[in-house]
Every structure is written in structure tokens, then in C-alpha cells.
């Protein structure tokens, strides 16, 4: 016996509003944590002198120096999308 799909039963196949709100909240929180981390990282990169840290740390400092702006931008976008979805579902 074949089961009827949601469309055949006439049910709405969209995501439940509470699930969407939870996803938006998680997105906003992760974005905010990422933005905070990136901002603290900017401060740390300005204070730390690369030649004064051990060699294995120098690699990480250089990597973060090269990628921190992209990390900040992606985190800000994730947070903005989460906040926009939260604003849209609150209406």
C-alpha cells in the first residue's frame, strides 16, 4: 500500500513557524558570536607582534590576519539574516 504525500492529503508542506523561529534565533546567535569573536580577534591581532610568538602560533596569527575580514563579513550576514527572519515572523 502506497502512502499519500502531504500534497495529496492537502496538508501544508511548509516549515512550522516555531521551527523557523528557532532556526532564526540560532542563526542570529551564531552570527553574533562570530562577530564578537572577529572583533576580539581584530584587537588581538593589533596587540600581538608576530615575531614575539612561537613559530606554531605565527602560522595561526598570519592565517587569521588574512581571513578575519571574511569571517567578520560572513558572521554579520548570518546574524542579519537571522534577525531579518525573526522580524518577519514577529509580524
Secondary structure as GFF3:
##gff-version 3
##sequence-region A 1 91
A	DSSP	alpha_helix	6	9	.	.	.	ID=ss1
A	DSSP	alpha_helix	17	47	.	.	.	ID=ss2
A	DSSP	three_ten_helix	50	52	.	.	.	ID=ss3
A	DSSP	alpha_helix	55	90	.	.	.	ID=ss4
###
